[in-house]
Amino acid sequence: MKLQKLWSAKNWAHVFRRLPRLMTSSQIPLGEKMLFLVPALLYWILPDAIPFMPLDDIAVSMILMNWFVNRAERKYPVL
């Protein structure tokens, strides 16, 4: 992904609009949704256990959100 797209307000509006629909969709298996939820929850709960990543919880969550939305839209394009 290009860095310019990552900083784009249009990209983030798309991510925030699509994430709830993708997470509640019955067409995406629970295992796929866990690829987003488990790392995010672990980072929120255990931030001190990962000392090599000095990123804020919000930054990690947004990176995971962007990754999940892009992955789900490529894998399940009909949603």
ROLUM-500750 format. One record per residue (C-alpha): x, y, z; residue number from 1; residue in one letter. Coordinates in nm, 2 decimals, m for minus. Layout:
! ROLUM-500750
R / px / py / pz / num / residuo
R / X / Y / Z / NUM / A
...
//
This chain:
! ROLUM-500750
R / px / py / pz / num / residuo
R / 0.00 / 0.00 / 0.00 / 1 / M
R / 0.13 / 0.34 / m0.08 / 2 / K
R / 0.20 / 0.57 / 0.21 / 3 / L
R / 0.00 / 0.85 / 0.04 / 4 / Q
R / m0.31 / 0.63 / 0.05 / 5 / K
R / m0.26 / 0.54 / 0.41 / 6 / L
R / m0.27 / 0.91 / 0.51 / 7 / W
R / m0.57 / 0.98 / 0.29 / 8 / S
R / m0.89 / 1.09 / 0.47 / 9 / A
R / m1.09 / 0.92 / 0.19 / 10 / K
R / m0.92 / 0.59 / 0.27 / 11 / N
R / m1.00 / 0.62 / 0.64 / 12 / W
R / m1.36 / 0.72 / 0.58 / 13 / A
R / m1.39 / 0.40 / 0.37 / 14 / H
R / m1.23 / 0.19 / 0.64 / 15 / V
R / m1.45 / 0.32 / 0.92 / 16 / F
R / m1.76 / 0.28 / 0.70 / 17 / R
R / m1.68 / m0.07 / 0.59 / 18 / R
R / m1.54 / m0.23 / 0.91 / 19 / L
R / m1.88 / m0.26 / 1.10 / 20 / P
R / m2.04 / m0.41 / 0.79 / 21 / R
R / m1.76 / m0.66 / 0.74 / 22 / L
R / m1.75 / m0.75 / 1.11 / 23 / M
R / m2.12 / m0.82 / 1.13 / 24 / T
R / m2.15 / m0.99 / 0.79 / 25 / S
R / m2.25 / m1.36 / 0.80 / 26 / S
R / m2.06 / m1.42 / 0.48 / 27 / Q
R / m1.72 / m1.37 / 0.64 / 28 / I
R / m1.62 / m1.67 / 0.86 / 29 / P
R / m1.55 / m1.61 / 1.23 / 30 / L
R / m1.19 / m1.72 / 1.19 / 31 / G
R / m1.13 / m1.43 / 0.94 / 32 / E
R / m1.28 / m1.18 / 1.19 / 33 / K
R / m1.06 / m1.32 / 1.47 / 34 / M
R / m0.76 / m1.22 / 1.26 / 35 / L
R / m0.85 / m0.86 / 1.34 / 36 / F
R / m1.00 / m0.90 / 1.69 / 37 / L
R / m0.74 / m1.12 / 1.86 / 38 / V
R / m0.43 / m0.91 / 1.78 / 39 / P
R / m0.62 / m0.58 / 1.86 / 40 / A
R / m0.75 / m0.71 / 2.19 / 41 / L
R / m0.41 / m0.86 / 2.29 / 42 / L
R / m0.24 / m0.53 / 2.22 / 43 / Y
R / m0.49 / m0.34 / 2.42 / 44 / W
R / m0.46 / m0.58 / 2.71 / 45 / I
R / m0.09 / m0.66 / 2.70 / 46 / L
R / 0.09 / m0.35 / 2.57 / 47 / P
R / 0.38 / m0.38 / 2.81 / 48 / D
R / 0.44 / m0.74 / 2.71 / 49 / A
R / 0.54 / m0.62 / 2.36 / 50 / I
R / 0.82 / m0.37 / 2.44 / 51 / P
R / 0.96 / m0.37 / 2.09 / 52 / F
R / 0.65 / m0.19 / 1.95 / 53 / M
R / 0.63 / 0.15 / 2.11 / 54 / P
R / 0.31 / 0.24 / 1.92 / 55 / L
R / m0.01 / 0.38 / 2.07 / 56 / D
R / m0.31 / 0.15 / 2.10 / 57 / D
R / m0.51 / 0.36 / 1.86 / 58 / I
R / m0.23 / 0.35 / 1.59 / 59 / A
R / m0.21 / m0.03 / 1.62 / 60 / V
R / m0.59 / m0.06 / 1.60 / 61 / S
R / m0.61 / 0.16 / 1.29 / 62 / M
R / m0.33 / m0.03 / 1.12 / 63 / I
R / m0.52 / m0.36 / 1.19 / 64 / L
R / m0.85 / m0.21 / 1.07 / 65 / M
R / m0.69 / m0.10 / 0.75 / 66 / N
R / m0.53 / m0.44 / 0.69 / 67 / W
R / m0.85 / m0.63 / 0.78 / 68 / F
R / m1.07 / m0.42 / 0.55 / 69 / V
R / m0.83 / m0.44 / 0.26 / 70 / N
R / m0.79 / m0.82 / 0.31 / 71 / R
R / m1.17 / m0.89 / 0.35 / 72 / A
R / m1.26 / m0.68 / 0.04 / 73 / E
R / m1.00 / m0.87 / m0.17 / 74 / R
R / m1.11 / m1.21 / m0.04 / 75 / K
R / m1.49 / m1.14 / m0.04 / 76 / Y
R / m1.55 / m0.89 / m0.32 / 77 / P
R / m1.93 / m0.93 / m0.33 / 78 / V
R / m1.99 / m0.78 / 0.01 / 79 / L
//
